[in-house]
Structure formats: C-alpha cells, structure tokens
Amino acid sequence: MSRFAETEIAVVARLRTLKAAPETAINLSDVAEPMRAAGFTSDEIKAVLDALEQDRILSYGPGNRLLIHGELPD
C-alpha cells in the first residue's frame, strides 16, 4: 500500500471520528494535529486534503476550517 493510500485512510477515519458530514465545518487542526502525532507529515496530510478538495468532497474555508460538501469515500 502506498503512503498516500495510508494517509488517505487515516484522514478519512479521522474525519469520521469528528462526525464529518455534508454541510458541516471541521477545524483543520482537529484533523492535522492527531495525524502529525501519529507520524504523518503536513505535506502528506495536505496532499490528501487537496485530493478530496479536487473530488469536491470538501473545501478549505475561512478560519482554518474544512467545509464538508459530500459523503466521505469508503
């Protein structure tokens, strides 16, 4: 499994833990801090978040927030 895939699985799991659902906003640090503590780099986390943004699942919002637009991938 690639490092990107590992990071994606961890990010999606973290978002689910935070009860991310369409039309909600999540504090970016609530996602990133535990991920960095688990050994993922900021660049790895950002790459996954950028991919999810490209897929229109989420977007970056004001105040360092992630705005959830669609269902999280399985």
PDB file of N, CA, C, O and CB in Angstrom:
ATOM      1  N   MET A   1       0.850  -1.168   0.000  1.00  0.00           N
ATOM      2  CA  MET A   1       0.000   0.000   0.000  1.00  0.00           C
ATOM      3  C   MET A   1       0.904   1.242   0.000  1.00  0.00           C
ATOM      4  O   MET A   1       1.897   1.299   0.725  1.00  0.00           O
ATOM      5  CB  MET A   1      -0.971  -0.008   1.231  1.00  0.00           C
ATOM      6  N   SER A   2       0.547   2.218  -0.812  1.00  0.00           N
ATOM      7  CA  SER A   2       1.351   3.439  -0.898  1.00  0.00           C
ATOM      8  C   SER A   2       1.153   4.318   0.332  1.00  0.00           C
ATOM      9  O   SER A   2       0.161   4.196   1.050  1.00  0.00           O
ATOM     10  CB  SER A   2       0.995   4.222  -2.165  1.00  0.00           C
ATOM     11  N   ARG A   3       2.089   5.180   0.552  1.00  0.00           N
ATOM     12  CA  ARG A   3       1.985   6.099   1.688  1.00  0.00           C
ATOM     13  C   ARG A   3       0.783   7.024   1.522  1.00  0.00           C
ATOM     14  O   ARG A   3       0.128   7.368   2.505  1.00  0.00           O
ATOM     15  CB  ARG A   3       3.277   6.926   1.835  1.00  0.00           C
ATOM     16  N   PHE A   4       0.485   7.432   0.275  1.00  0.00           N
ATOM     17  CA  PHE A   4      -0.685   8.277   0.037  1.00  0.00           C
ATOM     18  C   PHE A   4      -1.952   7.537   0.452  1.00  0.00           C
ATOM     19  O   PHE A   4      -2.822   8.115   1.104  1.00  0.00           O
ATOM     20  CB  PHE A   4      -0.766   8.697  -1.451  1.00  0.00           C
ATOM     21  N   ALA A   5      -2.061   6.263   0.078  1.00  0.00           N
ATOM     22  CA  ALA A   5      -3.249   5.479   0.436  1.00  0.00           C
ATOM     23  C   ALA A   5      -3.364   5.330   1.951  1.00  0.00           C
ATOM     24  O   ALA A   5      -4.460   5.430   2.501  1.00  0.00           O
ATOM     25  CB  ALA A   5      -3.201   4.089  -0.229  1.00  0.00           C
ATOM     26  N   GLU A   6      -2.250   5.095   2.621  1.00  0.00           N
ATOM     27  CA  GLU A   6      -2.263   5.001   4.087  1.00  0.00           C
ATOM     28  C   GLU A   6      -2.742   6.305   4.707  1.00  0.00           C
ATOM     29  O   GLU A   6      -3.546   6.310   5.639  1.00  0.00           O
ATOM     30  CB  GLU A   6      -0.862   4.646   4.620  1.00  0.00           C
ATOM     31  N   THR A   7      -2.235   7.406   4.176  1.00  0.00           N
ATOM     32  CA  THR A   7      -2.599   8.722   4.693  1.00  0.00           C
ATOM     33  C   THR A   7      -4.075   9.005   4.426  1.00  0.00           C
ATOM     34  O   THR A   7      -4.774   9.539   5.287  1.00  0.00           O
ATOM     35  CB  THR A   7      -1.718   9.820   4.060  1.00  0.00           C
ATOM     36  N   GLU A   8      -4.544   8.648   3.241  1.00  0.00           N
ATOM     37  CA  GLU A   8      -5.957   8.865   2.904  1.00  0.00           C
ATOM     38  C   GLU A   8      -6.871   8.091   3.844  1.00  0.00           C
ATOM     39  O   GLU A   8      -7.873   8.628   4.318  1.00  0.00           O
ATOM     40  CB  GLU A   8      -6.232   8.453   1.450  1.00  0.00           C
ATOM     41  N   ILE A   9      -6.539   6.852   4.114  1.00  0.00           N
ATOM     42  CA  ILE A   9      -7.340   6.033   5.028  1.00  0.00           C
ATOM     43  C   ILE A   9      -7.369   6.674   6.413  1.00  0.00           C
ATOM     44  O   ILE A   9      -8.419   6.728   7.054  1.00  0.00           O
ATOM     45  CB  ILE A   9      -6.777   4.590   5.111  1.00  0.00           C
ATOM     46  N   ALA A  10      -6.220   7.157   6.871  1.00  0.00           N
ATOM     47  CA  ALA A  10      -6.136   7.779   8.197  1.00  0.00           C
ATOM     48  C   ALA A  10      -6.908   9.101   8.249  1.00  0.00           C
ATOM     49  O   ALA A  10      -7.584   9.382   9.238  1.00  0.00           O
ATOM     50  CB  ALA A  10      -4.670   8.017   8.578  1.00  0.00           C
ATOM     51  N   VAL A  11      -6.811   9.907   7.198  1.00  0.00           N
ATOM     52  CA  VAL A  11      -7.530  11.188   7.164  1.00  0.00           C
ATOM     53  C   VAL A  11      -9.038  10.948   7.160  1.00  0.00           C
ATOM     54  O   VAL A  11      -9.768  11.597   7.909  1.00  0.00           O
ATOM     55  CB  VAL A  11      -7.115  12.018   5.919  1.00  0.00           C
ATOM     56  N   VAL A  12      -9.505  10.032   6.334  1.00  0.00           N
ATOM     57  CA  VAL A  12     -10.939   9.744   6.269  1.00  0.00           C
ATOM     58  C   VAL A  12     -11.423   9.198   7.612  1.00  0.00           C
ATOM     59  O   VAL A  12     -12.500   9.565   8.080  1.00  0.00           O
ATOM     60  CB  VAL A  12     -11.247   8.735   5.131  1.00  0.00           C
ATOM     61  N   ALA A  13     -10.633   8.327   8.228  1.00  0.00           N
ATOM     62  CA  ALA A  13     -11.011   7.796   9.548  1.00  0.00           C
ATOM     63  C   ALA A  13     -11.086   8.922  10.573  1.00  0.00           C
ATOM     64  O   ALA A  13     -11.993   8.941  11.405  1.00  0.00           O
ATOM     65  CB  ALA A  13     -10.002   6.718  10.015  1.00  0.00           C
ATOM     66  N   ARG A  14     -10.151   9.849  10.521  1.00  0.00           N
ATOM     67  CA  ARG A  14     -10.153  10.982  11.449  1.00  0.00           C
ATOM     68  C   ARG A  14     -11.381  11.862  11.219  1.00  0.00           C
ATOM     69  O   ARG A  14     -12.019  12.302  12.176  1.00  0.00           O
ATOM     70  CB  ARG A  14      -8.862  11.814  11.291  1.00  0.00           C
ATOM     71  N   LEU A  15     -11.709  12.115   9.960  1.00  0.00           N
ATOM     72  CA  LEU A  15     -12.899  12.915   9.654  1.00  0.00           C
ATOM     73  C   LEU A  15     -14.165  12.228  10.152  1.00  0.00           C
ATOM     74  O   LEU A  15     -15.076  12.884  10.659  1.00  0.00           O
ATOM     75  CB  LEU A  15     -12.999  13.170   8.144  1.00  0.00           C
ATOM     76  N   ARG A  16     -14.219  10.916  10.007  1.00  0.00           N
ATOM     77  CA  ARG A  16     -15.393  10.175  10.520  1.00  0.00           C
ATOM     78  C   ARG A  16     -15.471  10.264  12.041  1.00  0.00           C
ATOM     79  O   ARG A  16     -16.558  10.394  12.603  1.00  0.00           O
ATOM     80  CB  ARG A  16     -15.335   8.689  10.085  1.00  0.00           C
ATOM     81  N   THR A  17     -14.319  10.195  12.706  1.00  0.00           N
ATOM     82  CA  THR A  17     -14.278  10.325  14.165  1.00  0.00           C
ATOM     83  C   THR A  17     -14.833  11.679  14.592  1.00  0.00           C
ATOM     84  O   THR A  17     -15.486  11.796  15.629  1.00  0.00           O
ATOM     85  CB  THR A  17     -12.835  10.150  14.690  1.00  0.00           C
ATOM     86  N   LEU A  18     -14.568  12.694  13.784  1.00  0.00           N
ATOM     87  CA  LEU A  18     -15.050  14.046  14.079  1.00  0.00           C
ATOM     88  C   LEU A  18     -16.486  14.263  13.591  1.00  0.00           C
ATOM     89  O   LEU A  18     -16.999  15.381  13.634  1.00  0.00           O
ATOM     90  CB  LEU A  18     -14.126  15.080  13.439  1.00  0.00           C
ATOM     91  N   LYS A  19     -17.126  13.193  13.131  1.00  0.00           N
ATOM     92  CA  LYS A  19     -18.524  13.243  12.672  1.00  0.00           C
ATOM     93  C   LYS A  19     -18.720  14.179  11.476  1.00  0.00           C
ATOM     94  O   LYS A  19     -19.723  14.888  11.385  1.00  0.00           O
ATOM     95  CB  LYS A  19     -19.427  13.687  13.814  1.00  0.00           C
ATOM     96  N   ALA A  20     -17.741  14.167  10.560  1.00  0.00           N
ATOM     97  CA  ALA A  20     -17.845  15.000   9.359  1.00  0.00           C
ATOM     98  C   ALA A  20     -18.979  14.491   8.484  1.00  0.00           C
ATOM     99  O   ALA A  20     -19.049  13.303   8.166  1.00  0.00           O
ATOM    100  CB  ALA A  20     -16.510  15.007   8.568  1.00  0.00           C
ATOM    101  N   ALA A  21     -19.847  15.380   8.107  1.00  0.00           N
ATOM    102  CA  ALA A  21     -20.987  15.065   7.243  1.00  0.00           C
ATOM    103  C   ALA A  21     -21.213  16.269   6.333  1.00  0.00           C
ATOM    104  O   ALA A  21     -20.752  17.372   6.628  1.00  0.00           O
ATOM    105  CB  ALA A  21     -22.286  14.727   8.086  1.00  0.00           C
ATOM    106  N   PRO A  22     -21.921  16.054   5.228  1.00  0.00           N
ATOM    107  CA  PRO A  22     -22.191  17.188   4.342  1.00  0.00           C
ATOM    108  C   PRO A  22     -22.785  18.374   5.104  1.00  0.00           C
ATOM    109  O   PRO A  22     -23.599  18.218   6.014  1.00  0.00           O
ATOM    110  CB  PRO A  22     -23.138  16.763   3.222  1.00  0.00           C
ATOM    111  N   GLU A  23     -22.351  19.546   4.700  1.00  0.00           N
ATOM    112  CA  GLU A  23     -22.801  20.819   5.265  1.00  0.00           C
ATOM    113  C   GLU A  23     -22.294  21.070   6.681  1.00  0.00           C
ATOM    114  O   GLU A  23     -22.913  21.818   7.437  1.00  0.00           O
ATOM    115  CB  GLU A  23     -24.298  20.868   5.263  1.00  0.00           C
ATOM    116  N   THR A  24     -21.176  20.452   7.044  1.00  0.00           N
ATOM    117  CA  THR A  24     -20.553  20.742   8.329  1.00  0.00           C
ATOM    118  C   THR A  24     -19.174  21.332   8.101  1.00  0.00           C
ATOM    119  O   THR A  24     -18.605  21.215   7.016  1.00  0.00           O
ATOM    120  CB  THR A  24     -20.463  19.474   9.202  1.00  0.00           C
ATOM    121  N   ALA A  25     -18.646  21.966   9.138  1.00  0.00           N
ATOM    122  CA  ALA A  25     -17.296  22.532   9.091  1.00  0.00           C
ATOM    123  C   ALA A  25     -16.475  21.888  10.211  1.00  0.00           C
ATOM    124  O   ALA A  25     -16.954  21.710  11.332  1.00  0.00           O
ATOM    125  CB  ALA A  25     -17.326  24.106   9.236  1.00  0.00           C
ATOM    126  N   ILE A  26     -15.246  21.551   9.884  1.00  0.00           N
ATOM    127  CA  ILE A  26     -14.338  20.903  10.825  1.00  0.00           C
ATOM    128  C   ILE A  26     -13.098  21.777  10.956  1.00  0.00           C
ATOM    129  O   ILE A  26     -12.590  22.291   9.959  1.00  0.00           O
ATOM    130  CB  ILE A  26     -13.963  19.452  10.359  1.00  0.00           C
ATOM    131  N   ASN A  27     -12.616  21.945  12.164  1.00  0.00           N
ATOM    132  CA  ASN A  27     -11.389  22.697  12.385  1.00  0.00           C
ATOM    133  C   ASN A  27     -10.217  21.895  11.832  1.00  0.00           C
ATOM    134  O   ASN A  27     -10.042  20.730  12.189  1.00  0.00           O
ATOM    135  CB  ASN A  27     -11.187  23.013  13.897  1.00  0.00           C
ATOM    136  N   LEU A  28      -9.421  22.500  10.974  1.00  0.00           N
ATOM    137  CA  LEU A  28      -8.298  21.819  10.345  1.00  0.00           C
ATOM    138  C   LEU A  28      -7.310  21.259  11.372  1.00  0.00           C
ATOM    139  O   LEU A  28      -6.762  20.174  11.175  1.00  0.00           O
ATOM    140  CB  LEU A  28      -7.581  22.770   9.407  1.00  0.00           C
ATOM    141  N   SER A  29      -7.086  21.976  12.443  1.00  0.00           N
ATOM    142  CA  SER A  29      -6.137  21.488  13.448  1.00  0.00           C
ATOM    143  C   SER A  29      -6.660  20.242  14.164  1.00  0.00           C
ATOM    144  O   SER A  29      -5.865  19.443  14.659  1.00  0.00           O
ATOM    145  CB  SER A  29      -5.840  22.587  14.470  1.00  0.00           C
ATOM    146  N   ASP A  30      -7.982  20.060  14.229  1.00  0.00           N
ATOM    147  CA  ASP A  30      -8.547  18.847  14.825  1.00  0.00           C
ATOM    148  C   ASP A  30      -8.254  17.615  13.976  1.00  0.00           C
ATOM    149  O   ASP A  30      -8.276  16.489  14.473  1.00  0.00           O
ATOM    150  CB  ASP A  30     -10.054  19.001  15.011  1.00  0.00           C
ATOM    151  N   VAL A  31      -7.983  17.834  12.708  1.00  0.00           N
ATOM    152  CA  VAL A  31      -7.606  16.739  11.817  1.00  0.00           C
ATOM    153  C   VAL A  31      -6.084  16.587  11.813  1.00  0.00           C
ATOM    154  O   VAL A  31      -5.564  15.485  11.991  1.00  0.00           O
ATOM    155  CB  VAL A  31      -8.138  16.991  10.375  1.00  0.00           C
ATOM    156  N   ALA A  32      -5.386  17.685  11.612  1.00  0.00           N
ATOM    157  CA  ALA A  32      -3.943  17.627  11.371  1.00  0.00           C
ATOM    158  C   ALA A  32      -3.111  17.274  12.606  1.00  0.00           C
ATOM    159  O   ALA A  32      -2.163  16.496  12.499  1.00  0.00           O
ATOM    160  CB  ALA A  32      -3.483  18.941  10.836  1.00  0.00           C
ATOM    161  N   GLU A  33      -3.436  17.816  13.746  1.00  0.00           N
ATOM    162  CA  GLU A  33      -2.598  17.589  14.935  1.00  0.00           C
ATOM    163  C   GLU A  33      -2.508  16.111  15.323  1.00  0.00           C
ATOM    164  O   GLU A  33      -1.400  15.610  15.512  1.00  0.00           O
ATOM    165  CB  GLU A  33      -3.143  18.386  16.110  1.00  0.00           C
ATOM    166  N   PRO A  34      -3.631  15.394  15.450  1.00  0.00           N
ATOM    167  CA  PRO A  34      -3.527  13.967  15.774  1.00  0.00           C
ATOM    168  C   PRO A  34      -2.825  13.162  14.670  1.00  0.00           C
ATOM    169  O   PRO A  34      -2.137  12.179  14.946  1.00  0.00           O
ATOM    170  CB  PRO A  34      -4.918  13.391  16.020  1.00  0.00           C
ATOM    171  N   MET A  35      -3.011  13.597  13.421  1.00  0.00           N
ATOM    172  CA  MET A  35      -2.359  12.906  12.312  1.00  0.00           C
ATOM    173  C   MET A  35      -0.842  13.077  12.380  1.00  0.00           C
ATOM    174  O   MET A  35      -0.096  12.124  12.158  1.00  0.00           O
ATOM    175  CB  MET A  35      -2.891  13.428  10.969  1.00  0.00           C
ATOM    176  N   ARG A  36      -0.391  14.286  12.685  1.00  0.00           N
ATOM    177  CA  ARG A  36       1.054  14.522  12.824  1.00  0.00           C
ATOM    178  C   ARG A  36       1.603  13.733  14.009  1.00  0.00           C
ATOM    179  O   ARG A  36       2.712  13.202  13.941  1.00  0.00           O
ATOM    180  CB  ARG A  36       1.351  16.034  13.003  1.00  0.00           C
ATOM    181  N   ALA A  37       0.838  13.655  15.088  1.00  0.00           N
ATOM    182  CA  ALA A  37       1.261  12.879  16.255  1.00  0.00           C
ATOM    183  C   ALA A  37       1.370  11.392  15.918  1.00  0.00           C
ATOM    184  O   ALA A  37       2.147  10.666  16.540  1.00  0.00           O
ATOM    185  CB  ALA A  37       0.280  13.085  17.417  1.00  0.00           C
ATOM    186  N   ALA A  38       0.590  10.940  14.930  1.00  0.00           N
ATOM    187  CA  ALA A  38       0.625   9.540  14.511  1.00  0.00           C
ATOM    188  C   ALA A  38       1.729   9.264  13.489  1.00  0.00           C
ATOM    189  O   ALA A  38       1.889   8.131  13.035  1.00  0.00           O
ATOM    190  CB  ALA A  38      -0.717   9.142  13.931  1.00  0.00           C
ATOM    191  N   GLY A  39       2.490  10.304  13.130  1.00  0.00           N
ATOM    192  CA  GLY A  39       3.631  10.104  12.245  1.00  0.00           C
ATOM    193  C   GLY A  39       3.462  10.546  10.817  1.00  0.00           C
ATOM    194  O   GLY A  39       4.349  10.313   9.996  1.00  0.00           O
ATOM    195  N   PHE A  40       2.346  11.181  10.489  1.00  0.00           N
ATOM    196  CA  PHE A  40       2.137  11.692   9.139  1.00  0.00           C
ATOM    197  C   PHE A  40       2.671  13.117   9.056  1.00  0.00           C
ATOM    198  O   PHE A  40       2.577  13.877  10.019  1.00  0.00           O
ATOM    199  CB  PHE A  40       0.633  11.643   8.750  1.00  0.00           C
ATOM    200  N   THR A  41       3.226  13.474   7.915  1.00  0.00           N
ATOM    201  CA  THR A  41       3.758  14.825   7.751  1.00  0.00           C
ATOM    202  C   THR A  41       2.654  15.770   7.280  1.00  0.00           C
ATOM    203  O   THR A  41       1.618  15.339   6.774  1.00  0.00           O
ATOM    204  CB  THR A  41       4.937  14.830   6.751  1.00  0.00           C
ATOM    205  N   SER A  42       2.897  17.044   7.455  1.00  0.00           N
ATOM    206  CA  SER A  42       1.943  18.061   6.991  1.00  0.00           C
ATOM    207  C   SER A  42       1.744  17.964   5.481  1.00  0.00           C
ATOM    208  O   SER A  42       0.628  18.137   4.990  1.00  0.00           O
ATOM    209  CB  SER A  42       2.430  19.476   7.371  1.00  0.00           C
ATOM    210  N   ASP A  43       2.817  17.690   4.743  1.00  0.00           N
ATOM    211  CA  ASP A  43       2.710  17.571   3.284  1.00  0.00           C
ATOM    212  C   ASP A  43       1.844  16.384   2.882  1.00  0.00           C
ATOM    213  O   ASP A  43       1.065  16.482   1.934  1.00  0.00           O
ATOM    214  CB  ASP A  43       4.098  17.433   2.659  1.00  0.00           C
ATOM    215  N   GLU A  44       1.970  15.263   3.591  1.00  0.00           N
ATOM    216  CA  GLU A  44       1.154  14.089   3.289  1.00  0.00           C
ATOM    217  C   GLU A  44      -0.322  14.377   3.562  1.00  0.00           C
ATOM    218  O   GLU A  44      -1.187  14.011   2.766  1.00  0.00           O
ATOM    219  CB  GLU A  44       1.624  12.878   4.117  1.00  0.00           C
ATOM    220  N   ILE A  45      -0.601  15.025   4.670  1.00  0.00           N
ATOM    221  CA  ILE A  45      -1.979  15.355   5.033  1.00  0.00           C
ATOM    222  C   ILE A  45      -2.561  16.325   4.017  1.00  0.00           C
ATOM    223  O   ILE A  45      -3.694  16.151   3.569  1.00  0.00           O
ATOM    224  CB  ILE A  45      -2.048  15.956   6.455  1.00  0.00           C
ATOM    225  N   LYS A  46      -1.797  17.342   3.653  1.00  0.00           N
ATOM    226  CA  LYS A  46      -2.268  18.342   2.693  1.00  0.00           C
ATOM    227  C   LYS A  46      -2.529  17.712   1.329  1.00  0.00           C
ATOM    228  O   LYS A  46      -3.492  18.081   0.657  1.00  0.00           O
ATOM    229  CB  LYS A  46      -1.247  19.478   2.560  1.00  0.00           C
ATOM    230  N   ALA A  47      -1.692  16.773   0.912  1.00  0.00           N
ATOM    231  CA  ALA A  47      -1.897  16.112  -0.388  1.00  0.00           C
ATOM    232  C   ALA A  47      -3.237  15.380  -0.416  1.00  0.00           C
ATOM    233  O   ALA A  47      -3.949  15.432  -1.418  1.00  0.00           O
ATOM    234  CB  ALA A  47      -0.746  15.120  -0.683  1.00  0.00           C
ATOM    235  N   VAL A  48      -3.581  14.708   0.664  1.00  0.00           N
ATOM    236  CA  VAL A  48      -4.867  14.002   0.730  1.00  0.00           C
ATOM    237  C   VAL A  48      -6.021  14.996   0.765  1.00  0.00           C
ATOM    238  O   VAL A  48      -7.014  14.820   0.059  1.00  0.00           O
ATOM    239  CB  VAL A  48      -4.922  13.080   1.968  1.00  0.00           C
ATOM    240  N   LEU A  49      -5.897  16.033   1.578  1.00  0.00           N
ATOM    241  CA  LEU A  49      -6.965  17.038   1.642  1.00  0.00           C
ATOM    242  C   LEU A  49      -7.154  17.725   0.293  1.00  0.00           C
ATOM    243  O   LEU A  49      -8.283  18.004  -0.109  1.00  0.00           O
ATOM    244  CB  LEU A  49      -6.654  18.084   2.725  1.00  0.00           C
ATOM    245  N   ASP A  50      -6.045  18.001  -0.412  1.00  0.00           N
ATOM    246  CA  ASP A  50      -6.144  18.603  -1.742  1.00  0.00           C
ATOM    247  C   ASP A  50      -6.856  17.664  -2.718  1.00  0.00           C
ATOM    248  O   ASP A  50      -7.645  18.117  -3.548  1.00  0.00           O
ATOM    249  CB  ASP A  50      -4.745  18.957  -2.273  1.00  0.00           C
ATOM    250  N   ALA A  51      -6.583  16.361  -2.623  1.00  0.00           N
ATOM    251  CA  ALA A  51      -7.258  15.386  -3.490  1.00  0.00           C
ATOM    252  C   ALA A  51      -8.751  15.337  -3.185  1.00  0.00           C
ATOM    253  O   ALA A  51      -9.572  15.263  -4.100  1.00  0.00           O
ATOM    254  CB  ALA A  51      -6.636  13.986  -3.318  1.00  0.00           C
ATOM    255  N   LEU A  52      -9.103  15.378  -1.900  1.00  0.00           N
ATOM    256  CA  LEU A  52     -10.520  15.393  -1.526  1.00  0.00           C
ATOM    257  C   LEU A  52     -11.192  16.679  -1.990  1.00  0.00           C
ATOM    258  O   LEU A  52     -12.369  16.676  -2.350  1.00  0.00           O
ATOM    259  CB  LEU A  52     -10.677  15.235  -0.008  1.00  0.00           C
ATOM    260  N   GLU A  53     -10.441  17.777  -1.979  1.00  0.00           N
ATOM    261  CA  GLU A  53     -10.991  19.036  -2.488  1.00  0.00           C
ATOM    262  C   GLU A  53     -11.204  18.944  -4.001  1.00  0.00           C
ATOM    263  O   GLU A  53     -12.220  19.410  -4.518  1.00  0.00           O
ATOM    264  CB  GLU A  53     -10.051  20.223  -2.145  1.00  0.00           C
ATOM    265  N   GLN A  54     -10.259  18.351  -4.697  1.00  0.00           N
ATOM    266  CA  GLN A  54     -10.389  18.200  -6.149  1.00  0.00           C
ATOM    267  C   GLN A  54     -11.601  17.335  -6.495  1.00  0.00           C
ATOM    268  O   GLN A  54     -12.256  17.554  -7.514  1.00  0.00           O
ATOM    269  CB  GLN A  54      -9.106  17.581  -6.745  1.00  0.00           C
ATOM    270  N   ASP A  55     -11.893  16.358  -5.645  1.00  0.00           N
ATOM    271  CA  ASP A  55     -13.069  15.499  -5.846  1.00  0.00           C
ATOM    272  C   ASP A  55     -14.354  16.156  -5.346  1.00  0.00           C
ATOM    273  O   ASP A  55     -15.426  15.554  -5.400  1.00  0.00           O
ATOM    274  CB  ASP A  55     -12.868  14.164  -5.136  1.00  0.00           C
ATOM    275  N   ARG A  56     -14.244  17.377  -4.867  1.00  0.00           N
ATOM    276  CA  ARG A  56     -15.380  18.181  -4.378  1.00  0.00           C
ATOM    277  C   ARG A  56     -16.079  17.562  -3.173  1.00  0.00           C
ATOM    278  O   ARG A  56     -17.286  17.719  -2.988  1.00  0.00           O
ATOM    279  CB  ARG A  56     -16.389  18.373  -5.488  1.00  0.00           C
ATOM    280  N   ILE A  57     -15.306  16.862  -2.366  1.00  0.00           N
ATOM    281  CA  ILE A  57     -15.837  16.290  -1.133  1.00  0.00           C
ATOM    282  C   ILE A  57     -15.731  17.308  -0.006  1.00  0.00           C
ATOM    283  O   ILE A  57     -16.576  17.354   0.889  1.00  0.00           O
ATOM    284  CB  ILE A  57     -15.089  14.989  -0.763  1.00  0.00           C
ATOM    285  N   LEU A  58     -14.687  18.117  -0.063  1.00  0.00           N
ATOM    286  CA  LEU A  58     -14.512  19.170   0.933  1.00  0.00           C
ATOM    287  C   LEU A  58     -13.830  20.357   0.289  1.00  0.00           C
ATOM    288  O   LEU A  58     -13.352  20.278  -0.843  1.00  0.00           O
ATOM    289  CB  LEU A  58     -13.697  18.666   2.144  1.00  0.00           C
ATOM    290  N   SER A  59     -13.789  21.459   1.023  1.00  0.00           N
ATOM    291  CA  SER A  59     -13.046  22.636   0.576  1.00  0.00           C
ATOM    292  C   SER A  59     -12.459  23.315   1.806  1.00  0.00           C
ATOM    293  O   SER A  59     -12.908  23.109   2.933  1.00  0.00           O
ATOM    294  CB  SER A  59     -13.962  23.623  -0.235  1.00  0.00           C
ATOM    295  N   TYR A  60     -11.448  24.124   1.552  1.00  0.00           N
ATOM    296  CA  TYR A  60     -10.855  24.907   2.626  1.00  0.00           C
ATOM    297  C   TYR A  60     -11.727  26.136   2.844  1.00  0.00           C
ATOM    298  O   TYR A  60     -12.114  26.809   1.889  1.00  0.00           O
ATOM    299  CB  TYR A  60      -9.378  25.309   2.295  1.00  0.00           C
ATOM    300  N   GLY A  61     -12.029  26.422   4.090  1.00  0.00           N
ATOM    301  CA  GLY A  61     -12.880  27.556   4.404  1.00  0.00           C
ATOM    302  C   GLY A  61     -12.158  28.577   5.250  1.00  0.00           C
ATOM    303  O   GLY A  61     -11.003  28.377   5.625  1.00  0.00           O
ATOM    304  N   PRO A  62     -12.827  29.662   5.551  1.00  0.00           N
ATOM    305  CA  PRO A  62     -12.221  30.700   6.391  1.00  0.00           C
ATOM    306  C   PRO A  62     -11.994  30.187   7.812  1.00  0.00           C
ATOM    307  O   PRO A  62     -12.668  29.265   8.271  1.00  0.00           O
ATOM    308  CB  PRO A  62     -13.110  31.956   6.418  1.00  0.00           C
ATOM    309  N   GLY A  63     -11.058  30.789   8.477  1.00  0.00           N
ATOM    310  CA  GLY A  63     -10.803  30.450   9.872  1.00  0.00           C
ATOM    311  C   GLY A  63     -10.161  29.089  10.054  1.00  0.00           C
ATOM    312  O   GLY A  63     -10.362  28.436  11.078  1.00  0.00           O
ATOM    313  N   ASN A  64      -9.377  28.650   9.048  1.00  0.00           N
ATOM    314  CA  ASN A  64      -8.660  27.378   9.144  1.00  0.00           C
ATOM    315  C   ASN A  64      -9.627  26.198   9.319  1.00  0.00           C
ATOM    316  O   ASN A  64      -9.401  25.311  10.142  1.00  0.00           O
ATOM    317  CB  ASN A  64      -7.667  27.420  10.313  1.00  0.00           C
ATOM    318  N   ARG A  65     -10.700  26.209   8.532  1.00  0.00           N
ATOM    319  CA  ARG A  65     -11.734  25.176   8.631  1.00  0.00           C
ATOM    320  C   ARG A  65     -11.807  24.385   7.326  1.00  0.00           C
ATOM    321  O   ARG A  65     -11.421  24.866   6.261  1.00  0.00           O
ATOM    322  CB  ARG A  65     -13.114  25.809   8.959  1.00  0.00           C
ATOM    323  N   LEU A  66     -12.306  23.172   7.441  1.00  0.00           N
ATOM    324  CA  LEU A  66     -12.617  22.344   6.289  1.00  0.00           C
ATOM    325  C   LEU A  66     -14.130  22.287   6.182  1.00  0.00           C
ATOM    326  O   LEU A  66     -14.810  21.930   7.144  1.00  0.00           O
ATOM    327  CB  LEU A  66     -11.988  20.907   6.411  1.00  0.00           C
ATOM    328  N   LEU A  67     -14.659  22.635   5.025  1.00  0.00           N
ATOM    329  CA  LEU A  67     -16.091  22.588   4.794  1.00  0.00           C
ATOM    330  C   LEU A  67     -16.405  21.288   4.052  1.00  0.00           C
ATOM    331  O   LEU A  67     -15.887  21.055   2.960  1.00  0.00           O
ATOM    332  CB  LEU A  67     -16.579  23.840   3.987  1.00  0.00           C
ATOM    333  N   ILE A  68     -17.235  20.459   4.632  1.00  0.00           N
ATOM    334  CA  ILE A  68     -17.569  19.171   4.046  1.00  0.00           C
ATOM    335  C   ILE A  68     -18.762  19.351   3.108  1.00  0.00           C
ATOM    336  O   ILE A  68     -19.789  19.908   3.496  1.00  0.00           O
ATOM    337  CB  ILE A  68     -17.880  18.117   5.150  1.00  0.00           C
ATOM    338  N   HIS A  69     -18.615  18.876   1.869  1.00  0.00           N
ATOM    339  CA  HIS A  69     -19.677  19.050   0.860  1.00  0.00           C
ATOM    340  C   HIS A  69     -20.337  17.740   0.469  1.00  0.00           C
ATOM    341  O   HIS A  69     -21.510  17.725   0.095  1.00  0.00           O
ATOM    342  CB  HIS A  69     -19.112  19.711  -0.380  1.00  0.00           C
ATOM    343  N   GLY A  70     -19.606  16.651   0.552  1.00  0.00           N
ATOM    344  CA  GLY A  70     -20.159  15.369   0.101  1.00  0.00           C
ATOM    345  C   GLY A  70     -19.820  14.250   1.058  1.00  0.00           C
ATOM    346  O   GLY A  70     -19.135  14.446   2.062  1.00  0.00           O
ATOM    347  N   GLU A  71     -20.311  13.080   0.727  1.00  0.00           N
ATOM    348  CA  GLU A  71     -20.046  11.897   1.550  1.00  0.00           C
ATOM    349  C   GLU A  71     -18.571  11.520   1.446  1.00  0.00           C
ATOM    350  O   GLU A  71     -17.963  11.638   0.382  1.00  0.00           O
ATOM    351  CB  GLU A  71     -20.944  10.705   1.115  1.00  0.00           C
ATOM    352  N   LEU A  72     -18.008  11.070   2.556  1.00  0.00           N
ATOM    353  CA  LEU A  72     -16.618  10.645   2.574  1.00  0.00           C
ATOM    354  C   LEU A  72     -16.466   9.334   1.826  1.00  0.00           C
ATOM    355  O   LEU A  72     -17.370   8.499   1.846  1.00  0.00           O
ATOM    356  CB  LEU A  72     -16.110  10.505   4.013  1.00  0.00           C
ATOM    357  N   PRO A  73     -15.321   9.142   1.159  1.00  0.00           N
ATOM    358  CA  PRO A  73     -15.118   7.878   0.444  1.00  0.00           C
ATOM    359  C   PRO A  73     -14.998   6.708   1.409  1.00  0.00           C
ATOM    360  O   PRO A  73     -14.662   6.885   2.580  1.00  0.00           O
ATOM    361  CB  PRO A  73     -13.869   7.957  -0.435  1.00  0.00           C
ATOM    362  N   ASP A  74     -15.277   5.510   0.904  1.00  0.00           N
ATOM    363  CA  ASP A  74     -15.182   4.305   1.734  1.00  0.00           C
ATOM    364  C   ASP A  74     -13.748   3.851   1.890  1.00  0.00           C
ATOM    365  O   ASP A  74     -13.486   2.850   2.558  1.00  0.00           O
ATOM    366  CB  ASP A  74     -16.014   3.181   1.139  1.00  0.00           C
TER     367      ASP A  74
END
